[in-house]
Amino acid sequence: MTDLRDAKMSRAQFFRMMGGLTVAAAATACSTNPQAGGTTAGGASGDAAVSLKFVGVADEKAPMDELVALYRQVRSNVSIAASYAPTDQVQTSLRTQLGAGNAPDLHVVYPGSGSAMSMTEIAGAGLLADLSAQPWTKTIPAGFKPDFQLQGKTYVFSAGSSVIGAVYNKKVFEKAGVDQPPTTWSEFLQVCEKIKKSGVAPIALGAQTPWVTQMITLALVPSTVYAKDPTFDDKQLAGQASFSQSGWRDAMEMYLELQKRGYFNDKPNGTTFEQQTSMVATGKAGMAIQVSAVLAAFRDATTTPDDLSMFPLPGTDDPGQIRIPAGVVVGLGVSAKSGNVEEAKAFIDFLGKQENINRWAKAIAAIPLTQDASSTIDPAVESFMPFTKDQAVPFDHRWPNAEVQPTHFAVVQELLAGKSTIDEALKKMDEAYAK
């Protein structure tokens, strides 16, 4: 049987199966404040009542509310008590619950590998139910299979993919005299300078929320690393490449350059994701480097959602070398130790219907996993479409363990605080990778 870390995936494969329209988003998924609520799923009467528990990240709330309500028409005897928590909490408390055997029936799962709640980590530990018999699994695009499958079996459902780029406030840009989004790194710095001179923070950075720290580096490394060496992941897995001796160093230097130029808000290590979102939504900052899956949170924080859009962060001055970061959005899995495995799997099967894939993807500005005539692309991510055929790079899902991601979070916070050097940061990431 083939281990996931041996899987090869070319960019051509990655996009061919999505008809040239797909972009993938991180993996690492993201969230807002904890929210909780109970909902009742629906369906046929006469069956024994079943209660399912679900734990997810907050950006799942909108699609889950809608889809659970629709499920009421299918299984009226099934109730789903849903709760939502920040990504950082999910990565720790839920993983502990899984190991202890008291996990919820349905819960968030991150595609691929590289985090404590990633598919490969928890499926490899025997904690996820096999979904392979469900019809939607037969339509998983070939290039996405490493994110969904381990040793040929499917363990996670996800509705689509999203991208990392700059979520920006059009009015702030206009007031600063910026006519259009930048297309090179030098232009990006010029835009930041204009916004700074207008009296507004160019970039809102909520680095107190650990997962936010990774967004800028993940947005830059496609251009600084993978444009130069598309096989970097394979070489790193083979011990022939490292974070320290690669374009990761350039990305870290560019990150700190933004800080040295005064382009971040004050005290980014003391600023949360929610504050970052509010700053951009209310015009107190020009932009935030974020994953499109949380675009809804920015829109919810403003009375004028049309003022917000996105553009790719150009990580180089050579337009031909610009790459965008991409990955499958956070998904759902069924606990293998659930007392209601079949009912939980039935809900996942319901989510896998094309019309429900479309609903979920629309709610989080994602690109549907598979598409039909009713599938739509959010206008905010249309500027990424020219890059999707051969200029997009899956990110961090091929890291071999759950140590690298939190190390990445921590070293960025240390860099921003002036408590570490880039050499030290990259050395720590290499050490985590080797575990």
MARLUMZA-526674 format. One record per residue (C-alpha): residue in one letter; x, y, z. Coordinates in nm, 4 decimals, always signed. Layout:
BAKE type        x        y        z
BAKE    A        X        Y        Z
...
END
This chain:
BAKE type        x        y        z
BAKE    M  +0.0000  +0.0000  +0.0000
BAKE    T  +0.1201  +0.3470  -0.0847
BAKE    D  +0.1860  +0.6005  +0.1897
BAKE    L  +0.0520  +0.9492  +0.1218
BAKE    R  +0.3901  +1.1121  +0.1532
BAKE    D  +0.5048  +0.9128  -0.1506
BAKE    A  +0.2210  +1.0495  -0.3658
BAKE    K  +0.3239  +1.2666  -0.6577
BAKE    M  +0.1006  +1.5442  -0.7855
BAKE    S  +0.1868  +1.7727  -1.0732
BAKE    R  +0.0204  +2.1104  -1.1175
BAKE    A  -0.1141  +1.9896  -1.4504
BAKE    Q  -0.2873  +1.6986  -1.2765
BAKE    F  -0.3978  +1.9306  -0.9996
BAKE    F  -0.6031  +2.1491  -1.2302
BAKE    R  -0.6872  +1.9279  -1.5250
BAKE    M  -0.9439  +1.7417  -1.3230
BAKE    M  -1.1194  +2.0622  -1.2322
BAKE    G  -1.1648  +2.1646  -1.5910
BAKE    G  -0.9018  +2.4361  -1.5614
BAKE    L  -1.1105  +2.6262  -1.3080
BAKE    T  -0.9976  +2.4865  -0.9757
BAKE    V  -0.7723  +2.6523  -0.7253
BAKE    A  -0.6910  +2.4873  -0.3985
BAKE    A  -0.6697  +2.6505  -0.0603
BAKE    A  -0.4885  +2.5735  +0.2668
BAKE    A  -0.5048  +2.3800  +0.4600
BAKE    T  -0.4871  +2.5000  +0.7330
BAKE    A  -0.8302  +2.6278  +0.7726
BAKE    C  -0.9457  +2.9163  +0.9772
BAKE    S  -1.2171  +3.0389  +1.2062
BAKE    T  -1.3844  +3.3183  +1.3959
BAKE    N  -1.5162  +3.3348  +1.7510
BAKE    P  -1.6649  +3.0211  +1.9059
BAKE    Q  -2.0324  +2.9898  +1.8353
BAKE    A  -2.2674  +2.7153  +1.9390
BAKE    G  -2.6163  +2.6096  +1.8564
BAKE    G  -2.8354  +2.3076  +1.8203
BAKE    T  -3.0163  +2.2193  +1.5013
BAKE    T  -3.2487  +1.9395  +1.4101
BAKE    A  -3.1911  +1.7436  +1.0932
BAKE    G  -3.4906  +1.6125  +0.9153
BAKE    G  -3.6250  +1.3104  +0.7375
BAKE    A  -3.8608  +1.0215  +0.7428
BAKE    S  -4.0921  +0.9747  +1.0387
BAKE    G  -4.1342  +0.6453  +1.2198
BAKE    D  -3.7653  +0.5713  +1.2635
BAKE    A  -3.6016  +0.5681  +1.6059
BAKE    A  -3.4764  +0.9073  +1.7171
BAKE    V  -3.1027  +0.9597  +1.6765
BAKE    S  -2.8937  +1.2454  +1.8156
BAKE    L  -2.5620  +1.3325  +1.6529
BAKE    K  -2.2986  +1.5707  +1.7841
BAKE    F  -2.0897  +1.7841  +1.5491
BAKE    V  -1.7874  +2.0040  +1.6243
BAKE    G  -1.6529  +2.2344  +1.3553
BAKE    V  -1.4724  +2.5605  +1.2939
BAKE    A  -1.6774  +2.8787  +1.2772
BAKE    D  -1.6473  +2.9253  +0.9001
BAKE    E  -1.8500  +2.6050  +0.8685
BAKE    K  -2.1485  +2.7531  +1.0524
BAKE    A  -2.3230  +2.9152  +0.7554
BAKE    P  -2.3210  +2.6086  +0.5288
BAKE    M  -2.3933  +2.3710  +0.8168
BAKE    D  -2.6984  +2.5698  +0.9292
BAKE    E  -2.8369  +2.5657  +0.5775
BAKE    L  -2.7570  +2.2027  +0.5015
BAKE    V  -2.8777  +2.0651  +0.8337
BAKE    A  -3.2089  +2.2445  +0.7741
BAKE    L  -3.2344  +2.0806  +0.4317
BAKE    Y  -3.1472  +1.7423  +0.5804
BAKE    R  -3.4618  +1.7732  +0.7915
BAKE    Q  -3.6552  +1.6817  +0.4772
BAKE    V  -3.4628  +1.3538  +0.4530
BAKE    R  -3.4234  +1.2330  +0.8118
BAKE    S  -3.6729  +1.3963  +1.0481
BAKE    N  -3.5795  +1.1569  +1.3276
BAKE    V  -3.2160  +1.2737  +1.3341
BAKE    S  -3.1064  +1.5706  +1.5447
BAKE    I  -2.7643  +1.7311  +1.5017
BAKE    A  -2.6263  +1.9376  +1.7886
BAKE    A  -2.3609  +2.1573  +1.6284
BAKE    S  -2.0934  +2.3625  +1.8031
BAKE    Y  -1.8113  +2.5713  +1.6603
BAKE    A  -1.4677  +2.6542  +1.7977
BAKE    P  -1.1525  +2.8375  +1.6842
BAKE    T  -0.9028  +2.6423  +1.4756
BAKE    D  -0.6438  +2.6406  +1.7546
BAKE    Q  -0.8916  +2.4911  +2.0018
BAKE    V  -1.0073  +2.2297  +1.7526
BAKE    Q  -0.6500  +2.1234  +1.6874
BAKE    T  -0.5958  +2.0423  +2.0548
BAKE    S  -0.9180  +1.9657  +2.2430
BAKE    L  -1.0833  +1.7693  +1.9638
BAKE    R  -0.7684  +1.5678  +1.8996
BAKE    T  -0.7616  +1.4800  +2.2692
BAKE    Q  -1.1265  +1.3727  +2.2556
BAKE    L  -1.0551  +1.1508  +1.9567
BAKE    G  -0.7712  +0.9788  +2.1361
BAKE    A  -0.9826  +0.9287  +2.4476
BAKE    G  -1.2677  +0.7719  +2.2521
BAKE    N  -1.5275  +1.0385  +2.3359
BAKE    A  -1.5181  +1.2439  +2.0169
BAKE    P  -1.8349  +1.3818  +1.8542
BAKE    D  -1.9982  +1.1746  +1.5822
BAKE    L  -1.9111  +1.4323  +1.3132
BAKE    H  -1.6194  +1.6717  +1.3311
BAKE    V  -1.3836  +1.8946  +1.1420
BAKE    V  -1.0968  +1.7274  +0.9554
BAKE    Y  -0.8181  +1.9054  +0.7696
BAKE    P  -0.7279  +1.7600  +0.4283
BAKE    G  -0.3922  +1.5977  +0.3647
BAKE    S  -0.1268  +1.6005  +0.6359
BAKE    G  +0.0620  +1.8559  +0.8402
BAKE    S  -0.1581  +1.9238  +1.1447
BAKE    A  -0.2861  +1.7385  +1.4491
BAKE    M  -0.6357  +1.7214  +1.2993
BAKE    S  -0.5263  +1.6398  +0.9451
BAKE    M  -0.6753  +1.3439  +0.7631
BAKE    T  -0.3517  +1.1434  +0.7514
BAKE    E  -0.2798  +1.1928  +1.1216
BAKE    I  -0.6179  +1.0821  +1.2540
BAKE    A  -0.7053  +0.8279  +0.9850
BAKE    G  -0.3622  +0.6718  +1.0328
BAKE    A  -0.4466  +0.6344  +1.4012
BAKE    G  -0.7668  +0.4484  +1.3118
BAKE    L  -0.9922  +0.7282  +1.4369
BAKE    L  -1.1894  +0.8046  +1.1182
BAKE    A  -1.4633  +0.5997  +0.9531
BAKE    D  -1.4092  +0.4917  +0.5927
BAKE    L  -1.6303  +0.6882  +0.3499
BAKE    S  -1.5101  +0.5143  +0.0337
BAKE    A  -1.8431  +0.3498  -0.0505
BAKE    Q  -2.0216  +0.6832  -0.0946
BAKE    P  -2.0943  +0.7942  -0.4545
BAKE    W  -1.9303  +1.1389  -0.4269
BAKE    T  -1.5924  +0.9783  -0.3561
BAKE    K  -1.5842  +0.8415  -0.7110
BAKE    T  -1.5746  +1.1979  -0.8469
BAKE    I  -1.2803  +1.3256  -0.6396
BAKE    P  -1.0416  +1.4818  -0.8921
BAKE    A  -0.7267  +1.2729  -0.9296
BAKE    G  -0.4926  +1.5476  -0.8166
BAKE    F  -0.6916  +1.6007  -0.4974
BAKE    K  -0.6949  +1.2385  -0.3840
BAKE    P  -0.3904  +1.2753  -0.1518
BAKE    D  -0.5931  +1.5318  +0.0455
BAKE    F  -0.8923  +1.2986  +0.0820
BAKE    Q  -0.7439  +0.9515  +0.0889
BAKE    L  -0.4972  +0.7397  +0.2809
BAKE    Q  -0.3881  +0.4062  +0.1338
BAKE    G  -0.6668  +0.4246  -0.1216
BAKE    K  -0.9513  +0.4868  +0.1253
BAKE    T  -1.1450  +0.8142  +0.1622
BAKE    Y  -1.1760  +0.9571  +0.5128
BAKE    V  -1.2752  +1.3223  +0.4729
BAKE    F  -1.5398  +1.5199  +0.2873
BAKE    S  -1.4683  +1.8691  +0.1586
BAKE    A  -1.6840  +2.0825  -0.0664
BAKE    G  -1.4073  +2.2502  -0.2616
BAKE    S  -1.0968  +2.4642  -0.2605
BAKE    S  -0.9911  +2.8191  -0.1882
BAKE    V  -0.6906  +3.0473  -0.2270
BAKE    I  -0.4704  +3.2703  -0.0148
BAKE    G  -0.4316  +3.6329  -0.1165
BAKE    A  -0.5070  +3.9875  -0.0072
BAKE    V  -0.8576  +4.0654  +0.1146
BAKE    Y  -0.8785  +4.4394  +0.0550
BAKE    N  -1.1073  +4.7366  +0.1102
BAKE    K  -1.1720  +4.9089  -0.2228
BAKE    K  -1.2587  +5.2426  -0.0599
BAKE    V  -0.9307  +5.2520  +0.1331
BAKE    F  -0.7421  +5.1849  -0.1886
BAKE    E  -0.9332  +5.4577  -0.3741
BAKE    K  -0.8737  +5.7163  -0.0995
BAKE    A  -0.5022  +5.6347  -0.1092
BAKE    G  -0.4942  +5.6878  -0.4853
BAKE    V  -0.4537  +5.3207  -0.5728
BAKE    D  -0.6358  +5.2559  -0.9001
BAKE    Q  -0.5879  +4.8804  -0.9231
BAKE    P  -0.4324  +4.5914  -0.7308
BAKE    P  -0.0564  +4.5418  -0.7696
BAKE    T  +0.0845  +4.2747  -0.9995
BAKE    T  +0.4481  +4.2658  -0.8762
BAKE    W  +0.6164  +4.2759  -0.5355
BAKE    S  +0.7561  +4.6238  -0.5987
BAKE    E  +0.4103  +4.7481  -0.6920
BAKE    F  +0.2724  +4.5870  -0.3777
BAKE    L  +0.5226  +4.7804  -0.1641
BAKE    Q  +0.4277  +5.1013  -0.3469
BAKE    V  +0.0606  +5.0377  -0.2743
BAKE    C  +0.1406  +4.9814  +0.0929
BAKE    E  +0.3364  +5.3072  +0.1038
BAKE    K  +0.0482  +5.5036  -0.0478
BAKE    I  -0.1977  +5.3589  +0.2024
BAKE    K  +0.0404  +5.4302  +0.4906
BAKE    K  +0.0727  +5.7940  +0.3806
BAKE    S  -0.3066  +5.8211  +0.3723
BAKE    G  -0.3068  +5.7543  +0.7467
BAKE    V  -0.4316  +5.3969  +0.7375
BAKE    A  -0.2480  +5.0757  +0.8273
BAKE    P  -0.1715  +4.9071  +0.4940
BAKE    I  -0.1947  +4.5499  +0.6299
BAKE    A  -0.3938  +4.4231  +0.9261
BAKE    L  -0.2119  +4.1329  +1.0902
BAKE    G  -0.3824  +3.9400  +1.3714
BAKE    A  -0.0791  +3.7386  +1.4799
BAKE    Q  -0.2102  +3.6818  +1.8318
BAKE    T  -0.4294  +3.4160  +1.6705
BAKE    P  -0.1597  +3.1565  +1.5911
BAKE    W  -0.2895  +3.0250  +1.2576
BAKE    V  -0.3013  +3.3769  +1.1131
BAKE    T  +0.0784  +3.4024  +1.1401
BAKE    Q  +0.1288  +3.1577  +0.8515
BAKE    M  -0.0745  +3.3380  +0.5857
BAKE    I  +0.1898  +3.5785  +0.4566
BAKE    T  +0.4634  +3.3166  +0.4243
BAKE    L  +0.2228  +3.0695  +0.2647
BAKE    A  +0.1185  +3.3400  +0.0181
BAKE    L  +0.4815  +3.4101  -0.0772
BAKE    V  +0.6498  +3.0682  -0.0940
BAKE    P  +0.4703  +2.9592  -0.4138
BAKE    S  +0.6680  +3.2330  -0.5898
BAKE    T  +0.9885  +3.2200  -0.3854
BAKE    V  +1.0147  +2.8400  -0.3661
BAKE    Y  +0.7945  +2.6473  -0.6091
BAKE    A  +0.8318  +2.8736  -0.9134
BAKE    K  +1.2014  +2.7922  -0.9005
BAKE    D  +1.1661  +2.4269  -0.8006
BAKE    P  +0.8234  +2.2641  -0.8503
BAKE    T  +0.9617  +1.9402  -0.7041
BAKE    F  +1.0663  +2.1007  -0.3746
BAKE    D  +0.8244  +1.8908  -0.1661
BAKE    D  +0.9560  +1.5661  -0.3134
BAKE    K  +1.3149  +1.6712  -0.2496
BAKE    Q  +1.2372  +1.7794  +0.1046
BAKE    L  +1.0708  +1.4455  +0.1789
BAKE    A  +1.3789  +1.2721  +0.0381
BAKE    G  +1.6102  +1.4808  +0.2561
BAKE    Q  +1.7509  +1.6685  -0.0435
BAKE    A  +1.6067  +2.0125  +0.0409
BAKE    S  +1.5269  +2.2137  +0.3528
BAKE    F  +1.3479  +2.5259  +0.4711
BAKE    S  +1.6841  +2.6839  +0.5585
BAKE    Q  +1.8393  +2.6364  +0.2156
BAKE    S  +1.5470  +2.7450  +0.0007
BAKE    G  +1.3198  +3.0311  -0.0978
BAKE    W  +1.1563  +3.0041  +0.2445
BAKE    R  +1.4350  +3.2354  +0.3557
BAKE    D  +1.3316  +3.4917  +0.0925
BAKE    A  +0.9694  +3.4693  +0.2064
BAKE    M  +1.0672  +3.5300  +0.5703
BAKE    E  +1.2811  +3.8264  +0.4681
BAKE    M  +0.9929  +3.9752  +0.2715
BAKE    Y  +0.7624  +3.9214  +0.5707
BAKE    L  +0.9955  +4.1150  +0.7972
BAKE    E  +1.0473  +4.3819  +0.5325
BAKE    L  +0.6770  +4.4624  +0.5577
BAKE    Q  +0.7156  +4.5018  +0.9328
BAKE    K  +1.0298  +4.7173  +0.9070
BAKE    R  +0.8555  +4.9504  +0.6624
BAKE    G  +0.5736  +4.9987  +0.9116
BAKE    Y  +0.3086  +4.8382  +0.6950
BAKE    F  +0.1438  +4.6358  +0.9732
BAKE    N  -0.0920  +4.7610  +1.2406
BAKE    D  +0.0529  +4.8342  +1.5843
BAKE    K  +0.1361  +4.5292  +1.7951
BAKE    P  +0.0354  +4.2518  +1.5540
BAKE    N  +0.1229  +3.9887  +1.8175
BAKE    G  -0.1440  +4.1473  +2.0364
BAKE    T  -0.4058  +4.1584  +1.7609
BAKE    T  -0.6582  +3.8796  +1.7050
BAKE    F  -0.8103  +3.7451  +1.3848
BAKE    E  -1.1395  +3.9095  +1.4776
BAKE    Q  -0.9685  +4.2468  +1.5187
BAKE    Q  -0.7838  +4.1977  +1.1908
BAKE    T  -1.1150  +4.1279  +1.0184
BAKE    S  -1.2808  +4.4338  +1.1702
BAKE    M  -0.9938  +4.6640  +1.0728
BAKE    V  -1.0230  +4.5811  +0.7041
BAKE    A  -1.4037  +4.5716  +0.7061
BAKE    T  -1.4317  +4.9154  +0.8671
BAKE    G  -1.1568  +5.0831  +0.6657
BAKE    K  -0.9031  +5.1075  +0.9483
BAKE    A  -0.6665  +4.8946  +0.7406
BAKE    G  -0.6268  +4.8510  +0.3685
BAKE    M  -0.5983  +4.4736  +0.3481
BAKE    A  -0.5225  +4.1439  +0.5205
BAKE    I  -0.3443  +3.8437  +0.3761
BAKE    Q  -0.5969  +3.5657  +0.4279
BAKE    V  -0.7554  +3.2535  +0.2891
BAKE    S  -1.0696  +3.3053  +0.0846
BAKE    A  -1.2580  +3.0585  +0.3059
BAKE    V  -1.2876  +3.3334  +0.5707
BAKE    L  -1.3993  +3.6028  +0.3273
BAKE    A  -1.7512  +3.5709  +0.4688
BAKE    A  -1.6238  +3.6843  +0.8099
BAKE    F  -1.4907  +4.0057  +0.6554
BAKE    R  -1.8190  +4.0620  +0.4741
BAKE    D  -2.0179  +4.0020  +0.7911
BAKE    A  -1.8126  +4.2693  +0.9676
BAKE    T  -1.9085  +4.5491  +0.7257
BAKE    T  -2.2301  +4.7150  +0.6173
BAKE    T  -2.0953  +4.7389  +0.2617
BAKE    P  -1.9741  +4.3888  +0.1595
BAKE    D  -1.9278  +4.4991  -0.2024
BAKE    D  -1.6380  +4.7176  -0.0860
BAKE    L  -1.4353  +4.4019  -0.0181
BAKE    S  -1.2573  +4.1879  -0.2734
BAKE    M  -0.9346  +3.9893  -0.3152
BAKE    F  -0.6232  +3.9825  -0.5306
BAKE    P  -0.3230  +3.7456  -0.5525
BAKE    L  -0.0225  +3.8552  -0.3465
BAKE    P  +0.2635  +3.8883  -0.5991
BAKE    G  +0.5726  +3.7318  -0.4450
BAKE    T  +0.8177  +3.8503  -0.7107
BAKE    D  +0.8833  +4.1258  -0.9643
BAKE    D  +0.8757  +3.8743  -1.2495
BAKE    P  +0.5100  +3.8258  -1.3513
BAKE    G  +0.5990  +3.4968  -1.5174
BAKE    Q  +0.7255  +3.3584  -1.1856
BAKE    I  +0.4225  +3.4519  -0.9750
BAKE    R  +0.2467  +3.1533  -0.8237
BAKE    I  -0.0576  +3.1428  -0.5965
BAKE    P  -0.1076  +2.9203  -0.2904
BAKE    A  -0.3931  +2.6745  -0.3016
BAKE    G  -0.5491  +2.3814  -0.1097
BAKE    V  -0.8656  +2.1893  -0.0288
BAKE    V  -1.0801  +2.3630  +0.2325
BAKE    V  -1.1406  +2.2251  +0.5797
BAKE    G  -1.3737  +1.9268  +0.5687
BAKE    L  -1.5757  +1.6823  +0.7783
BAKE    G  -1.5168  +1.3305  +0.8976
BAKE    V  -1.6986  +1.0661  +1.0994
BAKE    S  -1.5514  +0.9359  +1.4229
BAKE    A  -1.4737  +0.5658  +1.3907
BAKE    K  -1.5773  +0.5267  +1.7539
BAKE    S  -1.9151  +0.6952  +1.7138
BAKE    G  -2.2109  +0.5024  +1.8423
BAKE    N  -2.4050  +0.6216  +1.5372
BAKE    V  -2.1530  +0.5710  +1.2591
BAKE    E  -2.4066  +0.4849  +0.9891
BAKE    E  -2.6303  +0.7847  +1.0624
BAKE    A  -2.3274  +1.0148  +1.0650
BAKE    K  -2.2068  +0.8694  +0.7363
BAKE    A  -2.5541  +0.9211  +0.5885
BAKE    F  -2.5252  +1.2930  +0.6581
BAKE    I  -2.1855  +1.3056  +0.4834
BAKE    D  -2.3395  +1.1225  +0.1875
BAKE    F  -2.6086  +1.3920  +0.1754
BAKE    L  -2.3419  +1.6651  +0.1736
BAKE    G  -2.1730  +1.4928  -0.1209
BAKE    K  -2.4645  +1.5552  -0.3574
BAKE    Q  -2.3680  +1.8128  -0.6219
BAKE    E  -2.6331  +2.0656  -0.5209
BAKE    N  -2.5062  +2.0559  -0.1625
BAKE    I  -2.1434  +2.0819  -0.2694
BAKE    N  -2.2491  +2.3974  -0.4538
BAKE    R  -2.4305  +2.5354  -0.1475
BAKE    W  -2.1358  +2.4747  +0.0833
BAKE    A  -1.8809  +2.6205  -0.1588
BAKE    K  -2.0911  +2.9311  -0.2182
BAKE    A  -2.1228  +2.9979  +0.1545
BAKE    I  -1.7440  +3.0121  +0.2021
BAKE    A  -1.6391  +3.1606  -0.1343
BAKE    A  -1.4764  +2.8320  -0.2351
BAKE    I  -1.4528  +2.6725  -0.5759
BAKE    P  -1.6737  +2.3594  -0.5817
BAKE    L  -1.4944  +2.0246  -0.5700
BAKE    T  -1.6916  +1.9175  -0.8750
BAKE    Q  -1.8992  +2.1472  -1.0904
BAKE    D  -2.2205  +2.1507  -1.2899
BAKE    A  -2.4251  +2.4169  -1.4656
BAKE    S  -2.5455  +2.5600  -1.1350
BAKE    S  -2.1978  +2.5956  -0.9815
BAKE    T  -2.0735  +2.9502  -0.9311
BAKE    I  -1.7418  +3.1234  -0.8642
BAKE    D  -1.7395  +3.4095  -0.6131
BAKE    P  -1.6511  +3.7387  -0.7897
BAKE    A  -1.3884  +3.8118  -0.5248
BAKE    V  -1.1718  +3.5203  -0.6381
BAKE    E  -1.2094  +3.5754  -1.0116
BAKE    S  -0.8735  +3.7561  -1.0235
BAKE    F  -0.7094  +3.4262  -0.9261
BAKE    M  -0.8538  +3.2397  -1.2231
BAKE    P  -0.5745  +3.3258  -1.4715
BAKE    F  -0.3297  +3.1486  -1.2382
BAKE    T  -0.5233  +2.8263  -1.1981
BAKE    K  -0.4056  +2.6346  -1.5031
BAKE    D  -0.0354  +2.6137  -1.4235
BAKE    Q  +0.0557  +2.8802  -1.1684
BAKE    A  -0.1001  +2.7467  -0.8475
BAKE    V  +0.0733  +2.5423  -0.5797
BAKE    P  -0.0790  +2.3221  -0.3075
BAKE    F  +0.0655  +2.4225  +0.0278
BAKE    D  +0.1736  +2.2502  +0.3530
BAKE    H  -0.0500  +1.9441  +0.3138
BAKE    R  +0.2583  +1.7321  +0.2399
BAKE    W  +0.4392  +1.8138  +0.5604
BAKE    P  +0.5058  +1.4702  +0.7143
BAKE    N  +0.3901  +1.5335  +1.0708
BAKE    A  +0.1870  +1.7614  +1.2955
BAKE    E  +0.4938  +1.9392  +1.4372
BAKE    V  +0.5817  +2.1695  +1.1478
BAKE    Q  +0.2656  +2.3802  +1.1414
BAKE    P  +0.2671  +2.4928  +1.5095
BAKE    T  +0.6418  +2.5518  +1.4844
BAKE    H  +0.5765  +2.7769  +1.1851
BAKE    F  +0.3195  +2.9701  +1.3901
BAKE    A  +0.5562  +3.0108  +1.6835
BAKE    V  +0.8644  +3.1207  +1.4899
BAKE    V  +0.6707  +3.3915  +1.3059
BAKE    Q  +0.5482  +3.5330  +1.6371
BAKE    E  +0.9073  +3.5269  +1.7624
BAKE    L  +1.0316  +3.7034  +1.4491
BAKE    L  +0.7668  +3.9732  +1.4801
BAKE    A  +0.8636  +4.0226  +1.8452
BAKE    G  +1.2334  +4.0493  +1.7573
BAKE    K  +1.3099  +3.7442  +1.9714
BAKE    S  +1.4507  +3.5307  +1.6914
BAKE    T  +1.6403  +3.5492  +1.3658
BAKE    I  +1.5412  +3.4008  +1.0319
BAKE    D  +1.8254  +3.1492  +1.0616
BAKE    E  +1.6934  +3.0348  +1.3985
BAKE    A  +1.3342  +3.0233  +1.2740
BAKE    L  +1.4119  +2.8090  +0.9722
BAKE    K  +1.6345  +2.5799  +1.1765
BAKE    K  +1.3444  +2.5138  +1.4128
BAKE    M  +1.1152  +2.4357  +1.1206
BAKE    D  +1.3712  +2.1941  +0.9749
BAKE    E  +1.4038  +2.0220  +1.3132
BAKE    A  +1.0250  +1.9900  +1.3400
BAKE    Y  +1.0060  +1.8514  +0.9874
BAKE    A  +1.2614  +1.5832  +1.0701
BAKE    K  +1.0607  +1.4451  +1.3643
END
